[in-house]
Amino acid sequence: MKDRMTNDECRMDARTQLVRWRQSIRHSLFVILFLLPLALHAAPDKEMSGLLGKLEEVLSGNSTNVLSTNQTSLLLPPLPEIPPTLWERFGWIVWLVLPFVVMFIGIIAAFLLRPGKPPVLVSAAAQARAALAALQNRPEDGATLSQISRALRGYLVTAFWLNPNETTTTEFCKALNTNAQIGAELAGAVAQFLRACDEQKFAPGKSTPPLDAAHNAALLVDMSEARRLTILKERPPAS
């Protein structure tokens, strides 16, 4: 009986000592909790709040959860490194090639948009002289005389604004006589030349001297140009 009581008393003493030990530890932690802000007054607010939070968890009995959480975070594998993007890998090639591409496009645009050469305007007199010069050394047959008279008539139509429709020699000479700009002298010389060409074309059996038609037609072109310049000088200036 006494041995049993002794064992019970020993157990009660052990429990009492354990309770007192826990109370002393708790009081010590409370003292540390209140004195720690004074000792770490220079620490940042975030660090202080973290330390105080950990102390409160220890005092409330959640220290095992904190340790388990930290251990779990340490055991987790680290996240893989983010691979570089396509621009980070090949962007330098774009910046290297871009100036040459812009230069190439600019050269093509300048080549396509450049102004073309202005057309060379050839006067009616120059065209008639060139056509007559090409016919000057040819034999004066019907085809050559037709081309010479056609070149002269085309020049007169363009220079003096005559009717461009196809007309006979008689109708054309009548139009020359009614045109005040040409004048009677030039109109008579042109009519005489055209009739002589017609006679030479439609009467090939006649033995007539050569007309030297290309040269005479060129002289008529020169006379017509002189007449045009005279008309332009006599015209009063526009006000």
C-alpha positions as CSV (number, residue, x, y, z in Angstrom):
1,M,0.0,0.0,0.0
2,K,2.8,2.4,1.0
3,D,4.7,1.4,-2.2
4,R,1.6,2.3,-4.3
5,M,1.2,5.7,-2.6
6,T,4.9,6.4,-3.2
7,N,4.6,5.6,-6.9
8,D,1.6,7.9,-7.2
9,E,3.3,10.7,-5.4
10,C,6.3,10.3,-7.7
11,R,4.1,10.5,-10.7
12,M,2.4,13.6,-9.2
13,D,5.7,15.3,-8.6
14,A,6.9,14.5,-12.1
15,R,3.8,16.0,-13.6
16,T,4.0,19.0,-11.3
17,Q,7.6,19.5,-12.4
18,L,6.7,19.1,-16.1
19,V,3.9,21.7,-15.7
20,R,6.3,24.1,-13.9
21,W,8.9,23.6,-16.6
22,R,6.5,24.3,-19.4
23,Q,5.2,27.4,-17.5
24,S,8.8,28.7,-17.1
25,I,9.5,28.1,-20.8
26,R,6.3,30.0,-21.7
27,H,7.2,32.9,-19.4
28,S,10.6,33.1,-20.9
29,L,9.2,33.2,-24.4
30,F,6.8,35.9,-23.4
31,V,9.7,37.9,-22.0
32,I,11.6,37.4,-25.2
33,L,8.5,38.4,-27.2
34,F,8.3,41.7,-25.3
35,L,12.0,42.4,-25.2
36,L,12.8,41.4,-28.8
37,P,11.3,44.6,-30.4
38,L,13.6,46.7,-28.1
39,A,16.6,44.7,-29.0
40,L,15.9,44.7,-32.8
41,H,14.6,48.3,-33.0
42,A,16.8,48.9,-36.1
43,A,15.4,45.9,-38.0
44,P,12.8,46.6,-40.9
45,D,9.1,46.2,-40.2
46,K,8.8,43.2,-42.4
47,E,11.5,41.2,-40.6
48,M,10.0,42.1,-37.2
49,S,6.6,41.0,-38.3
50,G,8.0,37.7,-39.6
51,L,9.9,37.1,-36.3
52,L,6.9,37.9,-34.2
53,G,4.7,35.7,-36.3
54,K,7.0,32.8,-35.8
55,L,7.2,33.4,-32.1
56,E,3.4,33.4,-31.8
57,E,3.2,30.2,-33.8
58,V,5.7,28.6,-31.4
59,L,3.8,29.8,-28.4
60,S,0.5,28.6,-29.8
61,G,1.9,25.1,-30.5
62,N,2.0,25.3,-34.3
63,S,5.8,25.1,-34.5
64,T,5.6,21.6,-36.0
65,N,3.4,22.9,-38.9
66,V,6.0,25.7,-39.6
67,L,8.8,23.2,-39.6
68,S,6.9,20.8,-41.9
69,T,6.0,23.6,-44.3
70,N,9.6,24.8,-44.5
71,Q,10.9,21.3,-44.9
72,T,8.3,20.7,-47.7
73,S,9.3,23.9,-49.5
74,L,13.0,22.8,-49.3
75,L,12.2,19.4,-50.6
76,L,10.2,20.7,-53.7
77,P,12.3,20.6,-56.9
78,P,13.2,24.1,-58.3
79,L,11.3,25.5,-61.2
80,P,12.9,25.1,-64.6
81,E,14.6,28.1,-66.2
82,I,12.4,30.0,-68.7
83,P,13.8,29.4,-72.2
84,P,14.6,32.4,-74.3
85,T,11.9,33.6,-76.7
86,L,12.2,33.6,-80.5
87,W,12.9,37.3,-80.6
88,E,15.6,37.0,-78.0
89,R,17.3,34.3,-80.0
90,F,17.0,35.7,-83.5
91,G,16.2,39.4,-83.0
92,W,19.7,40.4,-83.8
93,I,19.4,38.9,-87.3
94,V,16.3,41.2,-87.9
95,W,18.2,44.3,-86.9
96,L,21.1,43.3,-89.1
97,V,19.1,42.6,-92.2
98,L,16.5,45.4,-91.8
99,P,18.7,48.3,-93.1
100,F,19.6,46.4,-96.2
101,V,15.9,45.5,-96.9
102,V,14.9,49.1,-96.5
103,M,17.7,50.3,-98.8
104,F,16.7,47.7,-101.4
105,I,13.0,48.7,-101.3
106,G,14.1,52.4,-101.6
107,I,16.2,51.7,-104.7
108,I,13.4,49.8,-106.4
109,A,10.8,52.5,-105.5
110,A,13.2,55.2,-106.9
111,F,13.7,53.2,-110.1
112,L,10.0,52.6,-110.6
113,L,8.8,56.1,-109.7
114,R,11.5,58.1,-111.6
115,P,10.1,60.4,-114.2
116,G,10.5,59.1,-117.7
117,K,12.2,60.9,-120.5
118,P,10.0,63.6,-122.0
119,P,9.0,62.8,-125.5
120,V,10.9,64.5,-128.2
121,L,8.5,66.7,-130.2
122,V,9.4,66.8,-133.8
123,S,8.0,69.6,-135.8
124,A,5.9,69.0,-138.9
125,A,8.6,70.7,-141.0
126,A,11.3,68.4,-139.7
127,Q,9.2,65.3,-140.4
128,A,8.5,66.5,-143.9
129,R,12.2,67.3,-144.6
130,A,13.2,63.9,-143.3
131,A,10.7,62.1,-145.5
132,L,11.7,64.1,-148.6
133,A,15.4,63.5,-147.9
134,A,14.8,59.8,-147.9
135,L,13.0,60.0,-151.3
136,Q,15.5,62.3,-153.0
137,N,17.7,59.6,-154.6
138,R,15.0,57.3,-155.7
139,P,13.7,57.2,-159.3
140,E,10.7,59.5,-159.9
141,D,8.1,56.8,-160.7
142,G,4.5,56.9,-159.7
143,A,5.0,55.5,-156.2
144,T,7.8,57.9,-155.4
145,L,5.9,61.0,-156.7
146,S,2.8,59.9,-154.6
147,Q,4.9,59.7,-151.5
148,I,6.5,63.1,-152.2
149,S,3.2,64.8,-152.8
150,R,1.7,63.0,-149.7
151,A,4.5,64.3,-147.5
152,L,4.1,67.9,-148.7
153,R,0.3,67.8,-148.3
154,G,0.6,66.3,-144.8
155,Y,3.0,69.1,-143.8
156,L,0.6,71.9,-145.1
157,V,-2.4,70.3,-143.4
158,T,-0.5,70.4,-140.0
159,A,1.1,73.8,-140.4
160,F,-1.9,75.7,-141.6
161,W,-4.7,73.7,-140.0
162,L,-6.3,72.5,-143.2
163,N,-8.9,69.7,-143.5
164,P,-7.1,66.4,-142.8
165,N,-9.6,64.3,-144.8
166,E,-8.4,62.7,-148.0
167,T,-9.1,65.0,-151.0
168,T,-8.2,65.2,-154.6
169,T,-5.6,67.6,-155.9
170,T,-8.2,70.0,-157.2
171,E,-10.0,70.1,-153.9
172,F,-6.8,70.5,-152.0
173,C,-5.6,73.4,-154.3
174,K,-9.0,75.1,-153.8
175,A,-8.6,74.9,-150.0
176,L,-5.2,76.4,-150.3
177,N,-6.5,79.4,-152.3
178,T,-9.3,80.0,-149.7
179,N,-6.8,80.0,-146.8
180,A,-5.7,83.5,-146.0
181,Q,-2.7,82.5,-144.0
182,I,-1.0,80.6,-146.9
183,G,-1.3,83.5,-149.4
184,A,-1.8,83.5,-153.1
185,E,1.8,83.2,-154.0
186,L,2.5,80.1,-151.9
187,A,-0.8,78.6,-152.8
188,G,-0.1,79.0,-156.5
189,A,3.4,77.4,-156.2
190,V,2.1,74.4,-154.3
191,A,-0.8,73.9,-156.8
192,Q,1.5,74.0,-159.7
193,F,3.8,71.5,-158.1
194,L,1.0,69.1,-157.2
195,R,-0.4,69.2,-160.8
196,A,3.0,68.5,-162.3
197,C,3.3,65.5,-160.0
198,D,-0.1,64.2,-161.1
199,E,0.8,64.7,-164.8
200,Q,4.0,62.8,-164.3
201,K,2.2,59.9,-162.5
202,F,-0.7,59.5,-164.8
203,A,1.2,60.1,-168.1
204,P,4.3,57.9,-167.8
205,G,4.7,57.5,-171.6
206,K,5.4,61.2,-172.1
207,S,9.1,62.1,-172.4
208,T,9.2,64.9,-169.8
209,P,12.3,66.1,-168.0
210,P,12.6,65.0,-164.3
211,L,10.9,67.2,-161.8
212,D,13.4,66.9,-159.1
213,A,10.3,66.5,-157.0
214,A,11.8,65.8,-153.6
215,H,14.1,68.8,-153.8
216,N,11.3,71.2,-155.0
217,A,9.0,69.9,-152.3
218,A,11.6,70.6,-149.7
219,L,11.9,74.2,-151.1
220,L,8.1,74.6,-150.8
221,V,8.4,73.4,-147.1
222,D,11.0,76.1,-146.5
223,M,8.7,78.8,-148.2
224,S,5.8,77.6,-146.0
225,E,7.9,77.9,-142.8
226,A,9.0,81.4,-143.8
227,R,5.3,82.3,-144.4
228,R,4.4,81.0,-141.0
229,L,7.1,83.0,-139.3
230,T,5.9,86.1,-141.1
231,I,2.4,85.6,-139.9
232,L,3.6,85.0,-136.3
233,K,5.6,88.3,-136.3
234,E,2.6,90.3,-137.8
235,R,0.2,88.9,-135.2
236,P,-0.4,91.4,-132.3
237,P,0.8,90.2,-128.9
238,A,-1.9,88.9,-126.6
239,S,-2.9,91.5,-123.9
